């Protein structure tokens, strides 16, 4: 438990504990990853890269979503 005057720092630490840092490379490499996955593919092309699906799975588990 923090002492007097430390409550602001303690509260900020609690808030930061729930922050989610998303790697921007998921968005930067989106097109390149899709071109690689769809190269030579027959049928409907993929619309979402595998890294994005992994990010969604991580968020789902992190927030205990069904």
MOKADA-V81226 format. One record per helix or strand of 2 or more residues. SS is the DSSP state (@ for helix, = for strand). FROM is the first residue (numbers start at 1). TO is the last residue. Records with the same first field share a line. If there is no record, write none. Layout:
SS=FROM-TO, FROM-TO
This chain:
@=7-17, 25-28, 30-38, 50-62
